[in-house]
Amino acid sequence: MPVAIAFAVVAAVAIVVDVTDQRNAERAVRITDERFRFVARAITDVIWDWNITTNALAWNDSVETVFGHKQNELYPEIQWWFDHLHPDDRERVIAGVYGVLDHGGTSWSDQYRYRRADGAYANVSDRGYISRDRTGTAVRIIGAMTDVTERSRSEAAIRFQAQLLNAVQQAVVATDPEGIVIFWNKFAENLYGWTAEEAVGQTIQELTPSPFLREHGAEMVMRGAAGESWTGESLVQGKSGKPFPALITNSPVRDESGDLDQHFASFIDLTRHKEEQAQSRMLINELNHRVKNTLATVQ
């Protein structure tokens, strides 16, 4: 016959664990992640988030608006990003990224070509910031890509224009509305003796002093404000201080809103022209003198 045994509870032990800090930490992480997502949506840069531990890669919505890649067509691993690097840039860029990761760096940046959804390549400026754990191991990179294709084209166009202006056989100078030099071509260096490095940032009056220009400066500014060019001859000086005659043409350049943006001036050295004119006058005077003498002798 079974014997029933009765137990009486005489004590209870309770273990209470304070998880306040843990919950606060989790809440802080959740808030930070939410803020990151909001910021990633608000900016136009293409944001990428690489979990180095898992090789998972996430992008913000700008990857579609900027490069045409739809989120549902992206392969969520870092290899997808590597595969879209231009073949001529791929080895360099990947080596640069891993070089920073392996040598304890906290940031990385580079410029390269990245393939769009339509197969064309965009010029991008990319920079990433690296998160490491307590042992110093890289665990995450968050980066931002900026499409600089149009800027690169503009810079290339500016370089080409500068090359053309340097090839012109006359001094070409550009100044801002206050007369500060912002461009000084090779011929201007030869004509005035100031290098471009010395000239840029200085006032045109300091580099090419001329009493005539000081007297007519107000007229030139007035015409420039009206969108008119000014042309005239003047004695000017260069670095040596020796004056020489020059033909000067000053033209205003306006920005997209119509405001005066800069002055574009060309200077032609008239020294040789004046010397040739003087020689011609001497020859003419000599011929006239001989003709008069001949007529006087005949008479």
C-alpha positions in Angstrom: 0.0 0.0 0.0 1.6 3.3 -1.0 2.5 5.7 1.7 1.6 9.4 1.2 4.3 11.8 2.1 3.4 15.4 2.8 5.8 18.3 2.2 5.5 21.7 3.7 7.0 24.8 2.1 9.0 26.4 4.8 11.1 28.9 2.7 11.4 30.4 -0.8 14.4 31.6 -2.6 14.0 34.3 -5.3 16.8 35.6 -7.6 16.3 39.1 -8.9 18.5 40.3 -11.7 18.6 44.0 -12.5 18.4 44.2 -16.3 17.9 48.0 -16.4 21.3 48.7 -17.9 20.8 45.9 -20.5 17.4 47.3 -21.5 18.7 50.8 -21.6 21.6 49.7 -23.9 19.2 47.8 -26.2 16.9 50.8 -26.3 19.9 53.1 -27.1 21.0 50.8 -29.9 17.4 50.6 -31.3 17.1 54.4 -31.2 20.5 54.8 -32.9 19.6 52.4 -35.6 16.3 54.2 -36.2 18.1 57.5 -36.4 20.6 56.1 -38.9 17.8 54.8 -41.1 16.1 58.2 -41.0 19.3 60.0 -41.9 20.1 57.5 -44.6 16.7 58.2 -46.2 17.1 62.0 -45.9 20.4 62.5 -47.6 21.2 62.1 -51.3 24.5 60.2 -50.8 24.5 56.5 -51.3 25.0 55.0 -47.8 26.3 51.4 -47.5 26.6 49.4 -44.3 29.0 46.4 -44.3 28.9 43.9 -41.5 32.4 42.5 -41.7 31.7 39.6 -39.4 28.9 38.2 -41.7 29.9 40.0 -45.0 26.3 41.3 -45.2 25.9 44.6 -47.1 23.0 46.9 -46.8 22.2 50.1 -48.9 19.9 53.1 -48.4 17.3 54.0 -51.0 19.7 56.4 -52.8 21.3 53.4 -54.5 18.3 53.3 -56.8 17.8 57.1 -57.2 21.5 57.7 -57.9 22.7 54.5 -59.6 19.4 52.8 -60.7 19.9 49.6 -58.7 16.6 48.4 -57.1 16.7 47.2 -53.5 15.0 43.9 -54.4 17.7 43.2 -57.0 20.7 43.7 -54.8 22.7 40.8 -53.6 23.2 41.6 -49.9 26.9 40.8 -49.6 30.1 42.8 -50.0 31.0 40.8 -53.2 28.2 42.5 -55.0 29.9 45.9 -54.4 33.3 44.5 -55.5 31.7 43.1 -58.7 30.4 46.6 -59.6 33.8 48.3 -59.4 35.4 49.1 -62.7 37.8 46.3 -63.7 40.7 48.8 -63.9 39.9 50.1 -60.4 38.9 46.9 -58.6 42.2 45.6 -57.4 43.4 49.0 -56.2 40.2 49.8 -54.3 39.8 46.4 -52.6 43.5 46.4 -51.6 43.0 49.9 -50.1 40.0 48.8 -48.1 41.6 45.7 -46.6 44.8 47.6 -46.1 43.0 50.0 -43.7 41.2 47.2 -42.0 44.3 45.1 -41.5 46.4 48.0 -40.1 44.1 49.4 -37.5 42.7 52.3 -39.5 39.5 54.0 -38.5 38.6 55.6 -41.9 39.0 55.0 -45.6 38.4 57.0 -48.7 39.0 56.6 -52.5 37.7 57.7 -55.9 36.8 55.1 -58.5 34.3 54.1 -61.2 31.2 52.3 -60.2 28.8 50.5 -62.5 25.2 51.8 -62.8 22.2 49.6 -63.5 22.3 50.6 -67.2 25.9 49.4 -67.5 27.5 52.9 -67.6 30.1 53.9 -65.0 29.8 56.8 -62.6 32.8 58.5 -61.1 32.3 58.3 -57.3 34.0 59.7 -54.2 33.6 57.2 -51.4 34.6 57.4 -47.7 33.9 54.8 -45.0 34.2 54.8 -41.2 35.3 51.7 -39.4 33.9 50.3 -36.1 36.1 48.0 -34.1 35.5 45.8 -31.0 37.4 45.9 -27.7 40.2 43.7 -29.2 40.6 46.1 -32.2 39.0 43.8 -34.7 37.1 45.6 -37.4 33.4 44.6 -37.2 31.6 47.2 -39.3 32.1 49.9 -42.0 29.5 52.5 -42.8 30.3 54.5 -45.9 28.9 57.2 -48.2 29.3 57.4 -51.9 28.9 60.7 -53.8 28.4 60.7 -57.6 30.9 63.2 -58.9 30.6 62.4 -62.6 29.3 65.9 -63.5 31.9 67.6 -61.3 34.6 65.5 -62.9 33.4 66.5 -66.4 33.3 70.2 -65.3 36.8 69.9 -63.9 38.0 68.3 -67.1 36.4 71.1 -69.2 38.1 73.7 -67.0 41.5 72.1 -67.4 40.9 72.0 -71.2 40.0 75.6 -71.3 43.0 76.5 -69.2 45.2 74.6 -71.6 43.7 76.6 -74.5 44.2 79.9 -72.8 47.8 79.0 -72.0 48.4 78.4 -75.7 47.1 81.8 -76.7 49.9 84.2 -77.7 48.7 87.1 -75.5 48.3 87.6 -71.8 44.9 86.5 -70.5 43.9 87.3 -67.0 40.6 86.8 -65.0 39.7 88.7 -61.9 36.8 88.6 -59.5 34.5 91.7 -59.3 36.9 93.2 -56.7 39.9 92.9 -59.1 41.5 89.9 -57.4 43.3 87.7 -59.9 41.9 84.2 -60.2 43.6 83.1 -63.5 46.9 84.1 -65.0 48.0 82.3 -68.2 51.5 81.4 -69.3 51.8 84.4 -71.7 50.9 86.7 -68.8 53.8 85.1 -66.8 56.2 85.9 -69.7 54.8 89.4 -70.3 54.7 90.7 -66.8 57.3 88.5 -65.0 54.9 87.3 -62.3 54.3 83.6 -62.1 50.7 82.3 -61.8 51.5 81.3 -58.2 52.6 84.8 -57.4 49.8 86.5 -59.3 46.7 84.6 -58.2 45.2 86.2 -55.1 46.7 89.6 -55.7 45.0 92.7 -57.2 45.5 93.4 -60.8 46.4 97.0 -59.9 49.4 95.7 -57.8 50.6 93.4 -60.6 50.2 95.8 -63.5 50.2 99.3 -62.2 49.1 102.0 -64.6 48.1 105.6 -64.0 45.9 105.4 -67.1 44.0 102.4 -65.7 43.6 104.1 -62.3 42.1 107.1 -64.1 39.8 105.0 -66.2 39.0 102.2 -63.7 35.6 103.7 -62.8 34.7 103.7 -66.5 35.7 100.1 -66.9 33.7 99.0 -63.9 30.7 101.0 -65.1 30.8 99.4 -68.5 31.3 95.9 -67.0 28.2 96.4 -64.8 26.3 97.3 -68.0 27.6 94.1 -69.7 29.9 96.1 -72.0 33.5 95.4 -72.9 36.2 98.1 -72.8 39.2 98.4 -75.1 42.1 100.9 -74.9 45.8 101.4 -75.1 47.8 102.1 -71.9 51.3 102.1 -70.5 51.6 99.3 -67.9 54.3 97.9 -65.8 55.3 94.4 -64.9 57.5 93.0 -62.2 60.6 94.8 -63.5 58.9 98.2 -63.2 59.7 99.1 -66.8 56.6 100.5 -68.5 55.5 99.3 -71.9 52.5 100.0 -74.2 49.7 97.5 -74.2 46.3 97.0 -75.9 43.9 96.0 -73.2 40.4 94.5 -73.6 38.3 94.0 -70.6 35.1 91.9 -70.8 32.6 91.1 -68.0 31.4 87.6 -67.3 28.1 87.0 -65.6 26.9 84.0 -63.6 23.6 82.1 -64.1 21.6 84.6 -62.1 22.9 87.5 -64.2 25.2 89.0 -61.5 28.8 90.1 -62.4 31.0 87.1 -61.7 34.4 88.1 -63.0 36.3 90.2 -65.5 38.2 88.6 -68.4 41.0 90.7 -69.7 43.6 90.3 -72.5 46.8 92.2 -72.8 48.8 92.6 -76.0 52.3 94.0 -75.9 52.5 96.9 -78.4 56.2 97.6 -77.9 57.3 96.0 -81.2 54.3 97.5 -83.0 55.2 100.9 -81.7 58.8 100.5 -82.7 57.8 99.4 -86.2 55.5 102.4 -86.4 58.3 104.7 -85.3 60.7 103.1 -87.9 58.1 103.6 -90.6 57.7 107.2 -89.7 61.4 107.7 -89.7 61.6 106.1 -93.2 58.8 108.2 -94.5 60.4 111.4 -93.0 63.7 110.4 -94.6 62.0 109.8 -98.0 60.2 113.1 -97.7 63.4 114.8 -96.9 65.2 113.3 -99.9 62.4 114.2 -102.2 62.4 117.8 -101.0 66.2 117.9 -101.5 65.9 116.4 -105.0 63.2 118.9 -106.0 65.2 121.8 -104.6 68.3 120.7 -106.6 66.3 120.4 -109.8 64.8 123.8 -109.4 
